[in-house]
Amino acid sequence: MTQLTRTPRRTRPNRRFGRRRAERKPLFAIAVTAVFFVLLYLPIAMVVLFSFNSQKSLTVFKGFSLRWYEAFFHDSTLLSSLGMSLQVSLVAMVGSVVLGVALALGLVRSRGRLGNYAGLIMMVPLITPEIVTGVASLLLFKGLGITLDTGTVMIAEITFSISYVTVILRSRVAALNPEVEEAAMDLGATRWQALRLVTLPALLPAILASAVLIFALVFDDFVLAYFTTGVDPQPLAVRIYSAIRFGVEPTINAVGTLMLAGSITLIGLALAIPRLFGRSGGLDLISGE
């Protein structure tokens, strides 16, 4: 009789165990990430906390109070600087968006090497250190004999912000179907009407997002505003820097907290606007309903 031999059954690897092992994150990476976020956000959290301090102390927290927020809203100098920052941000937002939309349309629809070279030139302000742009703007205004004031800050901020708007909108313009605009012109619309009724509504989510982003960037900007502003009034960021040189007051913590809250809100809107239009409002805007 032939003896039957049993072949050993091969044990299959435990896929579930291997998957769990692969999903485990190394403790060192978690620790480094935690330390990074602590070092990054702990100073900001301390500024927010001490803005509610009831005593004039930057090291000992003695209780919650809105004392320093009331002091800020009763300080005419800081309020005038806040008004100037809002004014400069609004003008820079409108000016950079108008010029950025025109440049994005022109760069995408231009043919030949000129459009490629112009696109590369538009990237230069994004990689140039802002202090270089500030010094160059200061030398330009001084060389032309222009007195530094609110107007010079607006011009410098618009010039600096155009590249951001152009880069954001250029990809959106390139994704548009040119046949839609051509169909509108075939139905009797002029080129300007096709641009106003078809192209711009399709670009509206990206335009609004870039506008909110530019407003937040200009409102918080310090370097360019410092080199191009006059004596009085000064943007809020420059005014805070000038006040810190003579000693840190708890009012500065309140101002910083308000600026932080405003910036987070604006950046959140810039991220949410394209999604909101993509879900509900995009087709209504294009159809004109």
Contacts in CASP RR format, 6 or more apart in sequence:
PFRMAT RR
TARGET T0000
AUTHOR 0000-0000-0000
METHOD contacts of the structure
MODEL  1
MTQLTRTPRRTRPNRRFGRRRAERKPLFAIAVTAVFFVLLYLPIAMVVLF
SFNSQKSLTVFKGFSLRWYEAFFHDSTLLSSLGMSLQVSLVAMVGSVVLG
VALALGLVRSRGRLGNYAGLIMMVPLITPEIVTGVASLLLFKGLGITLDT
GTVMIAEITFSISYVTVILRSRVAALNPEVEEAAMDLGATRWQALRLVTL
PALLPAILASAVLIFALVFDDFVLAYFTTGVDPQPLAVRIYSAIRFGVEP
TINAVGTLMLAGSITLIGLALAIPRLFGRSGGLDLISGE
44 260 0 8 1.000
47 253 0 8 1.000
47 256 0 8 1.000
47 257 0 8 1.000
47 260 0 8 1.000
48 253 0 8 1.000
48 257 0 8 1.000
48 260 0 8 1.000
49 61 0 8 1.000
50 57 0 8 1.000
50 58 0 8 1.000
50 61 0 8 1.000
50 250 0 8 1.000
50 253 0 8 1.000
51 68 0 8 1.000
51 69 0 8 1.000
51 250 0 8 1.000
51 253 0 8 1.000
51 254 0 8 1.000
51 256 0 8 1.000
51 257 0 8 1.000
52 63 0 8 1.000
52 64 0 8 1.000
52 65 0 8 1.000
52 66 0 8 1.000
52 68 0 8 1.000
53 61 0 8 1.000
53 62 0 8 1.000
53 63 0 8 1.000
53 64 0 8 1.000
53 65 0 8 1.000
53 68 0 8 1.000
53 250 0 8 1.000
53 253 0 8 1.000
54 62 0 8 1.000
54 63 0 8 1.000
54 64 0 8 1.000
54 65 0 8 1.000
54 67 0 8 1.000
55 62 0 8 1.000
55 63 0 8 1.000
56 249 0 8 1.000
56 250 0 8 1.000
57 250 0 8 1.000
58 248 0 8 1.000
58 250 0 8 1.000
58 253 0 8 1.000
67 250 0 8 1.000
68 250 0 8 1.000
68 251 0 8 1.000
68 253 0 8 1.000
68 254 0 8 1.000
69 254 0 8 1.000
69 258 0 8 1.000
71 251 0 8 1.000
71 254 0 8 1.000
72 78 0 8 1.000
72 79 0 8 1.000
72 251 0 8 1.000
72 254 0 8 1.000
72 255 0 8 1.000
72 258 0 8 1.000
73 79 0 8 1.000
75 251 0 8 1.000
77 239 0 8 1.000
78 236 0 8 1.000
78 239 0 8 1.000
78 251 0 8 1.000
78 255 0 8 1.000
80 232 0 8 1.000
80 233 0 8 1.000
81 233 0 8 1.000
81 234 0 8 1.000
81 235 0 8 1.000
81 236 0 8 1.000
81 238 0 8 1.000
81 239 0 8 1.000
82 236 0 8 1.000
83 233 0 8 1.000
83 236 0 8 1.000
84 150 0 8 1.000
84 233 0 8 1.000
84 234 0 8 1.000
84 235 0 8 1.000
84 236 0 8 1.000
85 219 0 8 1.000
85 235 0 8 1.000
85 236 0 8 1.000
85 237 0 8 1.000
86 219 0 8 1.000
87 150 0 8 1.000
88 150 0 8 1.000
88 153 0 8 1.000
88 154 0 8 1.000
88 157 0 8 1.000
88 218 0 8 1.000
88 219 0 8 1.000
88 225 0 8 1.000
88 235 0 8 1.000
89 157 0 8 1.000
89 214 0 8 1.000
89 215 0 8 1.000
89 218 0 8 1.000
89 219 0 8 1.000
90 215 0 8 1.000
91 154 0 8 1.000
91 157 0 8 1.000
91 158 0 8 1.000
92 154 0 8 1.000
92 157 0 8 1.000
92 158 0 8 1.000
92 161 0 8 1.000
92 214 0 8 1.000
92 215 0 8 1.000
92 218 0 8 1.000
93 161 0 8 1.000
93 211 0 8 1.000
93 214 0 8 1.000
93 215 0 8 1.000
93 218 0 8 1.000
94 211 0 8 1.000
95 158 0 8 1.000
96 157 0 8 1.000
96 158 0 8 1.000
96 161 0 8 1.000
96 162 0 8 1.000
96 164 0 8 1.000
96 165 0 8 1.000
96 214 0 8 1.000
97 165 0 8 1.000
97 207 0 8 1.000
97 210 0 8 1.000
97 211 0 8 1.000
97 214 0 8 1.000
99 158 0 8 1.000
99 162 0 8 1.000
99 165 0 8 1.000
100 162 0 8 1.000
100 165 0 8 1.000
100 166 0 8 1.000
100 169 0 8 1.000
101 165 0 8 1.000
101 169 0 8 1.000
101 200 0 8 1.000
101 203 0 8 1.000
101 207 0 8 1.000
103 118 0 8 1.000
103 122 0 8 1.000
103 162 0 8 1.000
103 166 0 8 1.000
104 165 0 8 1.000
104 166 0 8 1.000
104 169 0 8 1.000
104 170 0 8 1.000
104 172 0 8 1.000
104 173 0 8 1.000
105 173 0 8 1.000
105 195 0 8 1.000
105 199 0 8 1.000
106 115 0 8 1.000
107 115 0 8 1.000
107 118 0 8 1.000
107 119 0 8 1.000
107 122 0 8 1.000
107 166 0 8 1.000
107 170 0 8 1.000
108 170 0 8 1.000
108 173 0 8 1.000
108 174 0 8 1.000
109 173 0 8 1.000
110 118 0 8 1.000
119 166 0 8 1.000
119 170 0 8 1.000
122 162 0 8 1.000
122 163 0 8 1.000
122 166 0 8 1.000
122 167 0 8 1.000
123 163 0 8 1.000
123 167 0 8 1.000
124 163 0 8 1.000
125 133 0 8 1.000
125 159 0 8 1.000
125 160 0 8 1.000
125 162 0 8 1.000
125 163 0 8 1.000
126 163 0 8 1.000
126 164 0 8 1.000
126 167 0 8 1.000
130 160 0 8 1.000
130 221 0 8 1.000
130 223 0 8 1.000
130 224 0 8 1.000
131 223 0 8 1.000
131 227 0 8 1.000
133 156 0 8 1.000
133 160 0 8 1.000
133 223 0 8 1.000
133 224 0 8 1.000
134 156 0 8 1.000
134 223 0 8 1.000
134 224 0 8 1.000
134 227 0 8 1.000
134 228 0 8 1.000
135 227 0 8 1.000
137 152 0 8 1.000
137 155 0 8 1.000
137 156 0 8 1.000
137 159 0 8 1.000
137 224 0 8 1.000
137 227 0 8 1.000
137 228 0 8 1.000
138 148 0 8 1.000
138 227 0 8 1.000
138 228 0 8 1.000
141 148 0 8 1.000
141 152 0 8 1.000
141 228 0 8 1.000
146 152 0 8 1.000
147 230 0 8 1.000
148 228 0 8 1.000
148 229 0 8 1.000
148 230 0 8 1.000
149 229 0 8 1.000
149 230 0 8 1.000
150 229 0 8 1.000
150 233 0 8 1.000
152 228 0 8 1.000
152 229 0 8 1.000
152 230 0 8 1.000
153 224 0 8 1.000
153 225 0 8 1.000
153 228 0 8 1.000
153 229 0 8 1.000
153 235 0 8 1.000
155 228 0 8 1.000
156 224 0 8 1.000
156 225 0 8 1.000
156 227 0 8 1.000
156 228 0 8 1.000
157 218 0 8 1.000
157 221 0 8 1.000
157 224 0 8 1.000
157 225 0 8 1.000
160 221 0 8 1.000
160 224 0 8 1.000
161 214 0 8 1.000
161 217 0 8 1.000
161 218 0 8 1.000
164 210 0 8 1.000
164 213 0 8 1.000
164 214 0 8 1.000
164 217 0 8 1.000
165 210 0 8 1.000
165 211 0 8 1.000
165 214 0 8 1.000
168 206 0 8 1.000
168 209 0 8 1.000
168 210 0 8 1.000
168 213 0 8 1.000
169 203 0 8 1.000
169 206 0 8 1.000
169 207 0 8 1.000
169 210 0 8 1.000
172 203 0 8 1.000
172 206 0 8 1.000
173 203 0 8 1.000
176 199 0 8 1.000
176 202 0 8 1.000
176 203 0 8 1.000
180 198 0 8 1.000
180 202 0 8 1.000
181 194 0 8 1.000
181 195 0 8 1.000
181 198 0 8 1.000
181 199 0 8 1.000
182 194 0 8 1.000
184 193 0 8 1.000
184 194 0 8 1.000
184 197 0 8 1.000
184 198 0 8 1.000
185 191 0 8 1.000
185 194 0 8 1.000
189 197 0 8 1.000
189 198 0 8 1.000
197 288 0 8 1.000
198 286 0 8 1.000
200 207 0 8 1.000
201 282 0 8 1.000
201 285 0 8 1.000
201 286 0 8 1.000
201 288 0 8 1.000
202 282 0 8 1.000
202 285 0 8 1.000
202 286 0 8 1.000
204 277 0 8 1.000
204 282 0 8 1.000
204 285 0 8 1.000
205 273 0 8 1.000
205 274 0 8 1.000
205 276 0 8 1.000
205 277 0 8 1.000
205 278 0 8 1.000
205 282 0 8 1.000
206 274 0 8 1.000
208 273 0 8 1.000
208 277 0 8 1.000
209 269 0 8 1.000
209 270 0 8 1.000
209 271 0 8 1.000
209 273 0 8 1.000
209 274 0 8 1.000
210 270 0 8 1.000
212 266 0 8 1.000
212 267 0 8 1.000
212 269 0 8 1.000
212 270 0 8 1.000
212 273 0 8 1.000
213 266 0 8 1.000
213 267 0 8 1.000
213 270 0 8 1.000
215 266 0 8 1.000
216 262 0 8 1.000
216 263 0 8 1.000
216 266 0 8 1.000
216 267 0 8 1.000
216 270 0 8 1.000
219 236 0 8 1.000
219 259 0 8 1.000
219 263 0 8 1.000
219 266 0 8 1.000
220 237 0 8 1.000
220 259 0 8 1.000
220 263 0 8 1.000
221 235 0 8 1.000
221 237 0 8 1.000
222 235 0 8 1.000
222 237 0 8 1.000
222 238 0 8 1.000
222 241 0 8 1.000
225 234 0 8 1.000
225 235 0 8 1.000
225 237 0 8 1.000
225 238 0 8 1.000
226 237 0 8 1.000
226 238 0 8 1.000
226 241 0 8 1.000
229 235 0 8 1.000
229 238 0 8 1.000
234 242 0 8 1.000
236 255 0 8 1.000
236 259 0 8 1.000
237 259 0 8 1.000
240 252 0 8 1.000
240 255 0 8 1.000
240 256 0 8 1.000
243 249 0 8 1.000
243 252 0 8 1.000
244 252 0 8 1.000
277 285 0 8 1.000
END
